[in-house]
Amino acid sequence: MSTPPLSASTTVAEYLLQRLVFLGVRHVFGVPGDYNLALLDIVLAHPDIDWVGTAGELGAAYAADGYARTAGFGALLTTFGVGELSAINGVAGSYAERVPLVHLAVGPAEAAERAGAVMHHTAGDGDYERFARAHGPVTCAQAVLRPTTAATEIDRVLTTAIRESRPGYLRLPSDVASALVEPPTERLALSAGVDEDSFAAFLDVAGERLAEARTVTVLADFLVDRFHARAELIRLLEAGRFPWATLSMGKTVVGEGNPQFLGVYSGAFSDERTRTAVDEADLLIRAGVLLADTTSGGFTQGFDRNTGIELEPHSAMVDGKRFEGVPLAAALAGLTGLVEDLPAPAVVDAIPLRSGRVPHGDGPLTQDHLWDAVAEWMPTATTVLAEQGTSFFGLSTRRLPTGVRFLAQPLWGSVGYTLPALLGAQLADPARRGLLLIGDGSAQMTVQELGTIARQGLTPVILLVNNDGYTVERAIHGPRAEYNDIAMWDWSAVPAALGAPESLVLEARTPAELAAALELAEENPDRLVFIQAFTDIDDVPDLLRQLAEGVRLRNGGPA
């Protein structure tokens, strides 16, 4: 549906919504509260935006994050104080993992603010800026909207959020929403420019390194995706025929069916051929890499971070020399031009694709078999979300079909993130079926949003790993400690109880039962499929076991 033009009688609310539409937002997530109800009427009436009411504000924040990772930008709308603080953990995760969205919090009218009135949802002391200040450390730009400056401030916050790929925060007194503003005269300026002198200097130095390098390997990570440089990375890999790997946070940033794909790099815990190709490359090109403990094998990477070519969001480095004003996409495009002018490199043998079917049997289902089987079965048009735990560490080491999109939150690691994020990702791209991989402990955190998924008519596949509690924590410390136990739920009854009575509910305790359940899931694309897969309480993927030992030692636990 076309967006109606803005007129001289544009209100602050209409201005904001049209700016969001320009950024590709078609769904706004949140929970109603008395301060935001009038604004929600405007949202409901908007021809190009749908309101998605969630079970809680934290779920709305996670959903907006999943939406933004898929569509490019997200939005959540909460009420002042209690609502926005409920959402702030999700916003903080978006900040840490460079996800662009806007959090709009609607509060008391300006007259109440000026009077310092003791209104509900305040701390009772007349301080109306407290919650905006709380958002300062976890957003890249903030503003309290006033009638005379609202349009300028909306543009500033949204532009900064896009350029920095991080959340922005807008607080809106309820009566300001209906104030009139001047309509926009130009589009938002979303991209940072290139410093041509710095770019030329970078290419000179990078060209020398490429020309003299005996072996070149590319290591890519999630910032390639966040800063819209996927196409440029693919062209560089094609031009150079370089072997390449990703960190787990950047998994599927390029299709993994490419024969030059080395797998996921996890420092010392990598496959030996992957580790050798990355750590011993004469020239390592690092594209959008952020080394975190959970993605670098507990900081066991074997390469020197002061050598090689490092491409960051807004700058590039060659052997430690920084070139400012060289955005990631431009740097990759520039390197491609250099590579095309060099002699064709020798092709390094890549790790071969796994061949043959995963065997099915009647013995107990293991973590190792579970993730092999899921990876083998996965259709190409899938958005898979892997919860931080056995799901993430199990699947991240498996090669996925080209076309699959992998979403996870290994840096912020907020337990329960993926279930509401599935809601957002599915609404952002309904042509792709969602596949959620989540443990029983994590699911108890946010399972109420399963009702929202059902109410939206979505039909993902949800595979819940029932391993009797917080298995990832057991692997780190306290394998039989009471704090790692959870209440045992009747999971087979949960979908219907939460509003999805037509769901296909299945169980898998053996490899054969898992194969049958996955086959039924593929045969029923129009139904929400809920598979409960049972694994042993102490069974964890190898990578998680290795990382858990490092976490235990860094946390000061017993050896």
C-alpha positions as CSV (number, residue, x, y, z in Angstrom):
1,M,0.0,0.0,0.0
2,S,1.4,3.4,-0.9
3,T,2.3,5.9,1.8
4,P,0.1,9.0,1.8
5,P,2.1,12.3,1.5
6,L,2.6,14.4,4.6
7,S,0.9,17.8,4.7
8,A,1.4,21.0,6.6
9,S,-0.9,19.6,9.3
10,T,1.3,16.6,10.0
11,T,1.4,15.7,13.7
12,V,4.5,14.4,15.6
13,A,3.0,10.9,15.7
14,E,2.3,10.9,11.9
15,Y,5.8,12.3,11.2
16,L,7.4,9.5,13.3
17,L,5.4,6.7,11.7
18,Q,6.2,7.9,8.2
19,R,9.9,8.0,9.0
20,L,9.6,4.4,10.3
21,V,7.9,3.3,7.1
22,F,10.7,4.9,5.1
23,L,13.1,2.7,7.1
24,G,11.2,-0.4,6.2
25,V,9.2,-0.8,9.4
26,R,5.9,-2.5,8.8
27,H,5.3,-3.8,12.4
28,V,5.6,-2.1,15.8
29,F,5.8,-4.3,18.9
30,G,4.7,-3.4,22.4
31,V,2.2,-3.5,25.2
32,P,-0.6,-1.0,25.8
33,G,-0.6,1.3,28.8
34,D,-2.8,4.3,29.6
35,Y,-0.2,6.9,28.5
36,N,0.3,5.3,25.0
37,L,-3.3,4.4,24.2
38,A,-4.1,7.5,22.1
39,L,-0.9,7.0,20.1
40,L,-1.8,3.4,19.6
41,D,-5.1,4.5,17.9
42,I,-2.9,6.4,15.4
43,V,-0.7,3.3,14.9
44,L,-3.8,1.2,14.3
45,A,-5.1,3.6,11.7
46,H,-1.9,3.8,9.8
47,P,-2.2,2.1,6.4
48,D,1.4,0.8,6.3
49,I,2.1,-0.3,9.9
50,D,0.6,-3.1,11.9
51,W,0.5,-3.2,15.7
52,V,1.7,-6.4,17.3
53,G,0.7,-6.5,20.9
54,T,3.0,-8.9,22.9
55,A,2.5,-10.6,26.2
56,G,5.2,-8.4,27.8
57,E,7.5,-5.5,27.0
58,L,10.6,-7.7,27.2
59,G,9.2,-9.9,24.6
60,A,8.4,-6.8,22.5
61,A,12.0,-5.8,22.7
62,Y,13.3,-9.2,21.7
63,A,10.7,-9.3,18.8
64,A,11.8,-5.9,17.6
65,D,15.4,-7.1,17.7
66,G,14.6,-10.2,15.6
67,Y,12.6,-8.0,13.2
68,A,15.5,-5.6,12.8
69,R,18.1,-8.3,12.2
70,T,15.8,-9.5,9.3
71,A,14.3,-6.3,7.9
72,G,17.0,-3.8,8.7
73,F,15.2,-1.7,11.4
74,G,12.8,-2.4,14.2
75,A,10.5,-0.5,16.6
76,L,8.9,-1.0,20.0
77,L,6.4,1.1,21.8
78,T,5.9,1.0,25.6
79,T,4.4,3.0,28.3
80,F,6.5,5.2,30.6
81,G,8.5,3.8,33.5
82,V,7.2,0.3,34.2
83,G,6.9,-0.6,30.5
84,E,10.2,0.8,29.3
85,L,12.2,-0.6,32.1
86,S,10.6,-4.0,31.4
87,A,12.0,-3.7,27.9
88,I,15.4,-2.3,28.7
89,N,17.2,-5.6,28.9
90,G,16.2,-6.4,25.3
91,V,17.3,-2.9,24.2
92,A,20.6,-3.5,25.9
93,G,21.1,-6.7,23.9
94,S,20.4,-4.8,20.7
95,Y,23.0,-2.3,21.7
96,A,25.6,-4.9,22.4
97,E,25.0,-6.8,19.2
98,R,24.7,-3.7,17.0
99,V,21.0,-4.1,16.0
100,P,19.3,-0.8,14.8
101,L,15.8,-0.1,16.3
102,V,14.0,2.7,18.1
103,H,12.3,2.4,21.5
104,L,9.4,4.9,21.9
105,A,8.2,5.4,25.5
106,V,5.1,7.4,26.0
107,G,4.6,9.2,29.3
108,P,2.5,11.8,31.1
109,A,1.6,15.1,29.4
110,E,3.9,18.0,29.5
111,A,1.8,19.9,32.0
112,A,2.3,17.1,34.6
113,E,6.0,17.2,33.9
114,R,6.2,20.9,34.4
115,A,4.3,20.7,37.7
116,G,6.4,17.8,38.9
117,A,3.2,15.9,39.6
118,V,3.3,12.6,41.5
119,M,1.9,10.5,38.6
120,H,1.6,6.7,38.5
121,H,4.6,4.9,36.9
122,T,7.0,7.6,38.3
123,A,9.2,7.4,41.3
124,G,7.0,10.0,43.1
125,D,9.7,12.6,43.2
126,G,8.9,14.7,40.2
127,D,11.9,13.5,38.2
128,Y,10.6,12.6,34.7
129,E,14.0,12.2,33.2
130,R,15.1,9.2,35.3
131,F,14.2,6.5,32.8
132,A,15.5,8.4,29.8
133,R,18.8,8.6,31.7
134,A,18.6,4.8,32.3
135,H,18.5,4.4,28.5
136,G,21.6,6.5,27.9
137,P,24.2,3.7,28.3
138,V,22.3,1.2,26.1
139,T,21.2,3.5,23.2
140,C,23.3,5.5,20.8
141,A,21.0,8.5,20.7
142,Q,18.2,9.8,22.9
143,A,15.6,12.6,22.8
144,V,12.6,13.8,24.7
145,L,10.2,15.1,22.0
146,R,8.9,18.6,22.3
147,P,6.6,20.3,19.7
148,T,9.1,22.8,18.4
149,T,12.0,20.3,17.9
150,A,10.3,17.0,17.5
151,A,10.9,16.5,13.8
152,T,14.6,17.4,14.0
153,E,15.1,15.2,17.0
154,I,13.3,12.2,15.4
155,D,15.5,12.5,12.4
156,R,18.7,12.8,14.5
157,V,17.9,9.8,16.6
158,L,16.8,7.6,13.7
159,T,19.8,8.6,11.6
160,T,22.2,7.9,14.4
161,A,20.6,4.5,15.0
162,I,21.0,3.5,11.4
163,R,24.6,4.8,11.0
164,E,25.8,3.2,14.3
165,S,23.5,0.1,13.9
166,R,22.3,0.5,17.5
167,P,19.1,1.3,19.3
168,G,17.8,4.9,19.7
169,Y,15.4,6.1,22.4
170,L,12.5,8.6,22.1
171,R,10.4,9.7,25.0
172,L,7.1,11.3,24.0
173,P,4.8,13.1,26.4
174,S,1.4,11.9,25.6
175,D,0.0,15.3,24.4
176,V,3.0,16.0,22.2
177,A,1.9,13.2,19.8
178,S,-0.9,15.4,18.4
179,A,1.3,18.6,18.1
180,L,1.8,19.9,14.5
181,V,5.2,19.8,12.9
182,E,6.6,20.9,9.6
183,P,6.6,18.0,7.1
184,P,10.0,16.6,6.0
185,T,11.5,18.2,2.9
186,E,14.2,15.5,2.3
187,R,14.9,11.9,3.0
188,L,17.0,10.8,5.9
189,A,20.7,10.8,5.3
190,L,21.5,7.3,6.4
191,S,25.0,6.5,5.0
192,A,28.3,7.8,6.2
193,G,30.5,9.2,3.5
194,V,33.9,7.9,2.4
195,D,37.1,9.9,3.1
196,E,38.6,9.7,-0.4
197,D,42.1,10.5,0.7
198,S,42.0,8.0,3.5
199,F,40.5,5.4,1.2
200,A,43.2,5.9,-1.4
201,A,45.9,5.6,1.2
202,F,44.3,2.4,2.6
203,L,44.2,0.9,-0.9
204,D,47.9,1.7,-1.5
205,V,49.0,-0.1,1.6
206,A,46.5,-3.0,1.3
207,G,47.6,-3.5,-2.3
208,E,51.2,-4.0,-1.3
209,R,50.2,-6.5,1.4
210,L,48.0,-8.5,-1.1
211,A,50.7,-8.5,-3.7
212,E,53.3,-10.0,-1.4
213,A,51.1,-12.4,0.5
214,R,51.7,-16.1,-0.1
215,T,48.4,-17.2,1.4
216,V,45.3,-15.2,2.1
217,T,42.4,-16.2,4.3
218,V,39.2,-14.2,5.0
219,L,37.6,-14.3,8.5
220,A,34.1,-12.7,8.5
221,D,31.7,-11.9,11.3
222,F,28.3,-10.4,12.0
223,L,29.2,-6.8,11.5
224,V,29.3,-7.5,7.7
225,D,25.6,-8.1,8.0
226,R,24.8,-5.2,10.3
227,F,26.6,-2.7,8.1
228,H,25.0,-4.1,4.8
229,A,28.2,-5.4,3.3
230,R,27.2,-9.0,2.4
231,A,27.2,-8.4,-1.3
232,E,30.7,-6.8,-1.2
233,L,32.0,-9.7,0.9
234,I,30.7,-12.2,-1.6
235,R,32.3,-10.4,-4.5
236,L,35.6,-10.3,-2.8
237,L,35.5,-14.0,-2.0
238,E,34.6,-14.8,-5.6
239,A,37.3,-12.5,-7.1
240,G,40.0,-13.8,-4.8
241,R,38.9,-17.5,-4.5
242,F,40.1,-17.2,-1.0
243,P,39.4,-19.8,1.7
244,W,37.2,-18.2,4.3
245,A,35.7,-18.8,7.7
246,T,33.2,-17.1,10.0
247,L,32.9,-16.7,13.7
248,S,29.7,-18.2,15.1
249,M,28.1,-14.8,15.5
250,G,28.5,-14.3,11.7
251,K,27.3,-17.7,10.7
252,T,25.6,-17.7,7.3
253,V,26.7,-14.2,6.5
254,V,27.7,-15.9,3.3
255,G,26.2,-19.2,2.1
256,E,28.0,-22.2,3.6
257,G,27.7,-24.4,0.5
258,N,30.6,-22.6,-1.0
259,P,33.5,-25.1,-1.4
260,Q,36.0,-22.6,-0.1
261,F,34.1,-22.3,3.2
262,L,36.4,-23.5,6.0
263,G,33.7,-23.7,8.7
264,V,33.2,-21.7,12.0
265,Y,36.4,-20.5,13.6
266,S,36.5,-20.8,17.4
267,G,40.1,-20.2,18.2
268,A,41.9,-23.2,19.6
269,F,38.7,-25.2,19.6
270,S,38.3,-25.0,15.8
271,D,38.6,-27.9,13.4
272,E,42.4,-28.1,12.9
273,R,42.3,-27.3,9.2
274,T,40.1,-24.2,10.0
275,R,42.5,-23.1,12.8
276,T,45.5,-23.5,10.6
277,A,44.1,-21.6,7.6
278,V,43.1,-18.7,9.9
279,D,46.0,-18.5,12.4
280,E,48.8,-19.3,10.0
281,A,47.7,-17.3,7.0
282,D,50.4,-15.0,5.6
283,L,47.6,-12.4,5.2
284,L,44.4,-12.6,7.2
285,I,41.6,-10.3,6.1
286,R,39.2,-9.8,9.0
287,A,35.8,-8.4,7.9
288,G,33.5,-7.0,10.6
289,V,35.1,-9.2,13.3
290,L,34.3,-8.8,17.1
291,L,36.1,-11.3,19.3
292,A,34.0,-12.3,22.3
293,D,34.7,-15.1,24.7
294,T,31.8,-17.2,23.5
295,T,32.8,-16.9,19.8
296,S,36.6,-16.9,19.9
297,G,37.1,-20.1,22.0
298,G,37.5,-18.1,25.2
299,F,40.0,-15.7,23.5
300,T,42.2,-18.5,22.2
301,Q,42.6,-17.0,18.7
302,G,46.0,-17.7,17.4
303,F,46.5,-14.7,15.0
304,D,48.1,-11.4,15.8
305,R,45.5,-8.7,15.9
306,N,48.1,-6.0,15.0
307,T,48.9,-7.6,11.6
308,G,46.8,-8.2,8.5
309,I,43.9,-6.2,7.2
310,E,41.1,-5.4,9.7
311,L,37.9,-3.9,8.3
312,E,35.7,-2.2,11.0
313,P,32.3,-0.5,10.5
314,H,33.8,3.0,9.8
315,S,37.5,2.5,9.5
316,A,40.1,0.0,8.2
317,M,43.5,-1.0,9.4
318,V,46.6,-2.6,7.7
319,D,49.2,-4.0,10.1
320,G,47.9,-1.8,12.9
321,K,47.8,1.4,10.9
322,R,44.3,2.9,10.9
323,F,42.5,4.7,8.1
324,E,39.5,6.6,9.3
325,G,36.5,7.3,7.1
326,V,36.7,4.0,5.2
327,P,33.3,2.2,5.8
328,L,33.2,-1.6,5.7
329,A,31.4,-2.0,2.5
330,A,33.6,0.4,0.7
331,A,36.7,-1.3,2.0
332,L,35.6,-4.7,0.8
333,A,34.7,-3.2,-2.6
334,G,38.1,-1.6,-2.8
335,L,39.9,-4.9,-1.9
336,T,37.9,-6.7,-4.6
337,G,39.3,-4.2,-7.2
338,L,42.8,-4.8,-6.0
339,V,42.4,-8.6,-6.1
340,E,41.0,-8.6,-9.6
341,D,44.2,-7.0,-10.8
342,L,46.5,-9.6,-9.2
343,P,47.4,-13.0,-10.6
344,A,45.0,-15.8,-9.8
345,P,45.9,-17.3,-6.4
346,A,46.4,-21.0,-5.8
347,V,43.2,-22.5,-4.5
348,V,43.5,-23.9,-1.0
349,D,41.7,-27.2,-0.5
350,A,38.7,-26.5,1.7
351,I,37.1,-28.7,4.3
352,P,34.8,-31.0,2.2
353,L,31.0,-30.9,2.7
354,R,29.6,-33.7,4.8
355,S,28.2,-36.4,2.6
356,G,25.8,-39.3,3.4
357,R,22.8,-39.3,5.5
358,V,22.8,-39.2,9.3
359,P,22.0,-42.7,10.5
360,H,18.7,-43.2,12.3
361,G,18.4,-45.7,15.2
362,D,16.4,-46.6,18.3
363,G,19.0,-45.7,20.9
364,P,18.7,-42.6,23.1
365,L,18.8,-39.3,21.3
366,T,22.2,-37.5,21.8
367,Q,23.2,-33.9,21.3
368,D,25.7,-34.9,18.7
369,H,23.0,-36.7,16.6
370,L,20.4,-34.1,17.2
371,W,22.4,-31.3,15.6
372,D,23.7,-33.4,12.8
373,A,20.1,-34.4,12.0
374,V,18.7,-30.9,12.2
375,A,21.4,-29.5,10.0
376,E,20.9,-32.2,7.4
377,W,17.1,-31.8,7.3
378,M,16.9,-28.0,7.3
379,P,15.2,-26.6,4.2
380,T,17.0,-23.7,2.4
381,A,14.3,-21.1,2.9
382,T,14.6,-21.2,6.7
383,T,15.4,-18.6,9.3
384,V,16.8,-20.6,12.2
385,L,17.2,-19.1,15.7
386,A,19.4,-21.0,18.1
387,E,19.1,-20.2,21.8
388,Q,22.3,-19.5,23.7
389,G,23.1,-22.9,25.2
390,T,23.3,-26.4,23.8
391,S,21.3,-25.3,20.7
392,F,23.7,-22.5,19.8
393,F,26.9,-24.4,20.4
394,G,25.5,-27.6,18.9
395,L,24.3,-26.1,15.6
396,S,27.0,-23.4,15.1
397,T,29.6,-26.1,14.3
398,R,27.4,-27.7,11.6
399,R,27.4,-26.6,8.0
400,L,24.0,-25.3,6.9
401,P,22.5,-25.3,3.4
402,T,23.1,-22.1,1.4
403,G,20.0,-19.9,1.8
404,V,19.5,-20.6,5.5
405,R,19.7,-17.6,7.8
406,F,21.1,-18.1,11.3
407,L,20.2,-15.8,14.1
408,A,21.5,-16.0,17.7
409,Q,22.6,-13.8,20.5
410,P,26.0,-15.2,21.8
411,L,27.5,-11.9,23.0
412,W,24.6,-10.5,25.1
413,G,23.4,-14.0,25.8
414,S,20.0,-13.2,27.4
415,V,18.3,-16.4,28.2
416,G,14.9,-16.7,26.4
417,Y,15.8,-14.2,23.7
418,T,15.1,-16.4,20.7
419,L,11.5,-17.3,21.2
420,P,10.2,-13.7,20.9
421,A,12.9,-12.9,18.3
422,L,11.3,-15.7,16.2
423,L,8.1,-13.7,16.2
424,G,9.9,-10.6,14.9
425,A,11.9,-12.5,12.3
426,Q,8.9,-14.3,10.9
427,L,6.9,-11.1,10.5
428,A,9.8,-9.4,8.9
429,D,10.2,-12.1,6.3
430,P,7.0,-14.3,6.1
431,A,8.3,-16.1,3.0
432,R,10.9,-17.9,5.1
433,R,9.7,-20.5,7.7
434,G,11.1,-20.0,11.2
435,L,12.9,-22.8,13.0
436,L,13.4,-22.2,16.7
437,L,15.9,-24.3,18.7
438,I,15.6,-23.7,22.4
439,G,16.1,-25.5,25.7
440,D,13.4,-26.1,28.3
441,G,15.0,-23.7,30.8
442,S,15.3,-20.9,28.3
443,A,11.8,-21.4,27.0
444,Q,10.3,-21.0,30.5
445,M,11.6,-17.4,30.4
446,T,9.6,-16.2,27.4
447,V,7.2,-18.9,26.4
448,Q,4.2,-16.6,26.8
449,E,5.1,-15.1,23.4
450,L,4.2,-18.4,21.8
451,G,0.6,-17.1,22.2
452,T,1.5,-14.0,20.2
453,I,3.1,-16.2,17.5
454,A,-0.1,-18.2,17.2
455,R,-2.3,-15.1,17.3
456,Q,-0.3,-13.7,14.4
457,G,-1.1,-16.9,12.4
458,L,2.6,-17.9,12.1
459,T,3.5,-21.5,11.6
460,P,7.2,-22.0,12.6
461,V,8.8,-25.2,13.7
462,I,9.8,-25.1,17.4
463,L,12.2,-27.7,18.6
464,L,12.4,-27.7,22.4
465,V,15.4,-29.6,23.9
466,N,14.1,-31.1,27.1
467,N,17.2,-31.9,29.2
468,D,15.9,-31.2,32.6
469,G,17.1,-27.7,33.5
470,Y,19.9,-25.3,32.8
471,T,22.3,-27.7,31.1
472,V,24.6,-25.0,29.9
473,E,25.0,-23.8,33.5
474,R,25.5,-27.3,34.7
475,A,28.4,-27.7,32.3
476,I,30.1,-24.6,33.8
477,H,29.4,-25.1,37.5
478,G,27.1,-27.1,39.8
479,P,26.0,-30.0,37.7
480,R,23.6,-31.1,40.4
481,A,23.1,-27.8,42.2
482,E,19.6,-26.9,43.0
483,Y,19.9,-23.5,41.3
484,N,20.3,-25.3,37.9
485,D,17.0,-27.1,38.4
486,I,13.6,-25.9,36.9
487,A,10.0,-26.9,37.4
488,M,9.1,-29.8,35.1
489,W,6.3,-28.7,32.7
490,D,3.9,-30.7,30.6
491,W,5.3,-29.2,27.4
492,S,2.9,-31.2,25.2
493,A,0.0,-29.2,26.7
494,V,1.7,-25.8,26.4
495,P,0.9,-24.8,22.8
496,A,-2.9,-25.3,23.3
497,A,-2.8,-23.6,26.7
498,L,-1.2,-20.6,25.1
499,G,-3.6,-20.2,22.2
500,A,-2.3,-22.6,19.6
501,P,-4.7,-25.6,19.8
502,E,-4.2,-26.6,16.2
503,S,-0.4,-27.1,16.6
504,L,1.2,-30.4,15.6
505,V,2.8,-31.6,18.9
506,L,5.4,-34.3,18.6
507,E,8.1,-36.0,20.8
508,A,11.4,-37.5,19.9
509,R,13.4,-39.7,22.3
510,T,15.4,-41.6,19.6
511,P,17.1,-40.7,16.3
512,A,14.3,-42.5,14.4
513,E,11.6,-40.6,16.2
514,L,13.4,-37.3,15.5
515,A,13.7,-38.1,11.8
516,A,9.9,-38.9,11.7
517,A,9.1,-35.7,13.5
518,L,11.2,-33.5,11.2
519,E,9.6,-35.2,8.2
520,L,6.1,-34.4,9.6
521,A,7.2,-30.8,10.2
522,E,8.2,-30.4,6.6
523,E,5.0,-31.9,5.4
524,N,2.9,-29.5,7.5
525,P,4.1,-26.0,6.5
526,D,0.7,-24.5,7.4
527,R,0.7,-25.6,11.0
528,L,2.8,-24.6,14.0
529,V,4.9,-27.6,14.8
530,F,6.2,-28.2,18.4
531,I,8.7,-30.9,18.8
532,Q,10.0,-31.9,22.2
533,A,13.4,-33.6,21.9
534,F,14.7,-35.4,24.9
535,T,18.5,-35.6,25.6
536,D,20.4,-36.5,28.7
537,I,20.8,-34.0,31.5
538,D,24.7,-34.0,31.2
539,D,24.9,-34.3,27.4
540,V,26.4,-31.2,25.8
541,P,28.1,-30.4,22.5
542,D,31.8,-30.7,22.4
543,L,32.4,-27.0,21.8
544,L,30.2,-26.0,24.8
545,R,32.1,-28.5,27.1
546,Q,35.4,-26.9,26.0
547,L,34.2,-23.4,26.5
548,A,32.6,-24.2,29.8
549,E,35.9,-25.2,31.3
550,G,37.4,-21.8,30.3
551,V,34.4,-19.9,31.7
552,R,34.7,-21.8,35.0
553,L,38.3,-20.9,35.3
554,R,37.8,-17.2,34.4
555,N,35.0,-17.0,36.9
556,G,37.3,-18.2,39.6
557,G,35.6,-21.6,40.0
558,P,37.4,-24.8,40.9
559,A,39.4,-26.6,38.3
